Amino acid sequence: MKLDPFIGGTSVAPSSGRYLAKLDPRSGKQIAEVADGNSADVDAAVEAAQQAFVEWRDRRPIERGRLLLKVAEKIREHIKHLAALESSETGKLLWQSPFEIETAAQYFEFYGGLVNAGHGEVIDIGPNYHSYTRREPFGVVGVILPWNSPLNQGGRAIAPALAAGNTVVAKPSEETSASLLELARIAVQECGMPAGVLNVVLGTGAETGVALVKHPKVRKVAFTGSVRAGREIGQIAAERIIPLTLELGGKSPNIVFEDADLDAAVPGSARAFTLNAGQVCLAGTRCLVQESIHDVFVEQLAKAVAKIKVGPAEDAVMGPITTRAQFDKVVGYFDVARKEGARQILGGSALSSEEGHGGWFVNPTIYAGVTNDMRIAREEIFGPVLAVIPFKDEADAIRIANDSEFGLAAGIWTQNLGRALRVSAKLEAGQIYVNEYQAGGVETPIGGYKQSGYGREKGLEALHHYTQLKCVTIRI
C-alpha cells in the first residue's frame, strides 16, 4: 500500500519522490509506504486551502453544518474499513478501533449542529452607539496530529475548524496516516465538500510539520504531541505571531482516598494507565494512594492488572506500542525504575518474540515504593507503566499531585462529595475525573495547565478557539 498526500481534492505524488517504510506494530513487518513530503507539498496544500477559503467562509453556517453532518454519517457507513486501517497502523485491537472511529463521527456531528452558536454579542455603551462583536474564521488552519489516535484526534481539531469557516491542512504522523487520508477522501468525494477545504500532507514533523507552521498563509495551528515538539512549534508561532492550540504531555495523578469504593477504584485505576497500552496523554500514570489503604489497594490492583491479556489476538485486552522508537523508550524505563529503587509489583518486561509474534508488546507494569522525585514519577513514559505513591492526608495528596511540570488531567476516588469538590478546586489540571477516569464526551472541553499546553479542544470552547473576535461600533 502506497500513501500519498491528499491536496485539492485528489491524491498526488510527493514532490520529493521519497517514501518511508511503515511497519506493523503487531509484527514488525512492513505494511505500507508513506510519502516523505516536504515544503513543496505544504505550499501546494496551503495554496489549495487558501483558494477554497473565501467560498467556504461565505457559506451560511447551516450549510457548512449540513456537510459536516454528512461526513459524520459517512464515517459511520465506513466504520469497519476505517477501523481496520487504524488498527493496522496503530496496532489497536479490532474491538477497540470502532469506538474511536465513532467518536470521530461524533465530532463532526456535534460541530455540524453547533455552527450557529458561533455568533457574537451586542454591547450596550450608551444610546448614541450600536456596538457588537463578530466571530470570524482565521483562514487556513494547520493541524498536526500524533500517532496514538489519528482519526479521533483529527476529528477533534478538524471538525470545529471547518465549522467555524476555516479551511484545513492536516499533517498526521508518518506512522499513522491512512485513516485520515481516507477521511479526507470521503469528505470530498462522497460528501461533496469543496476541493481544497480539507487537505492532508504527509512526512516527518521535522520537515513537513515545520514547513506547515512556518508557512506565511497558515494563520492558526493546532498541535497535539510532545512537550519538546510543542516548544519548537511555539517558538516558530511566536515569531510569526499566530495563535496556537497545544495539547502536550501529561503525568496525571490518580488519587485514591481511604473512603474510596475499591470495587470501582481498582478497575478504574487499572484502565487509567493501560488503556491503549498507556499511549494516552491523559493517562493516570501516577497513582496516589492514602497510606491507610495503600497495601490493600496495591494488592488488589496487581491482581486486576495481572488478568489483562496482552498480545495480537483479538481476545486480548491490550495491544502493542505503536512505534519501535516508543517501544524502546518504554522498555528503557524498566532499568530507570530499578536504578531508582522502585519496587516492581508486576510486569517490567516486554513479551518475547514468540509471545508477541515479533510485535512491540509490553506487559502492564506497576511500581510501588515510588517517591515523587523519581524519574518514573516525573517523566511522561507514554506506555503502560504505573508509579504508586503513598500520601498521608488531603493536603499531602494535593501537594504531591501538583508537584509536576504537567497539568493535563487528574482523577479522584472518594465517596465524600465535599472532598471531591475541595480537591477538584485545588488540583492544577485542565480536567478532573471523580469516581471514574477519562469520563466525558465530545461536548466536554479538554486542555492543559503548565507544560501540558494551552487552549482548549472539544465542546463549545473549541469552536471559539478557531475564530477571531471582531468588535464593530457604530455612532447612531
Buried (B, 14 or more C-beta within 10 A) or exposed (E): EEBBBBBBBEBBEBBBEEBBEBBBBBBBEEBBBBBBBBBEBBBBBBBBBBBBBEEBBEBEBEEBBBBBBBBBBBBBEBBEEBBBBBBBBBBBBBEBBBEBBBBBBBBBBBBBBBBEEBEBEEEEEEEEEBBBBBBBBBBBBBBBBBBBBBBBBBBBBBBBBBBBBBBBBBBBBBBBBBBBBBBBBBBBBBBEBBBBBBBBBBBBBEBBBBBBBBBEBBBBBBBBBBBEBBEBBBEBBEEBEBBBBBBBBBBBBBBBBBEBEBEEBBBBBBBBBBBBBBBBBBBBBBBBBBEBBBEEBBEBBBEBBBEBEBBBEEEBBBBBBBBBEBBEBBBEBBEBBEEBEBEBBBBBEBBEEEEBBBBBBBBBBBBBBBBBEBBBBBBBBBBBBBBBBBBEEBEBBBBBBBBBEBBBBBBBBBEBEEBBEBBBEBBBBBBBBBBBBBEBEBEEBBBBBBBBBBBBBBBBBBBBBBBBEEEEEEEE
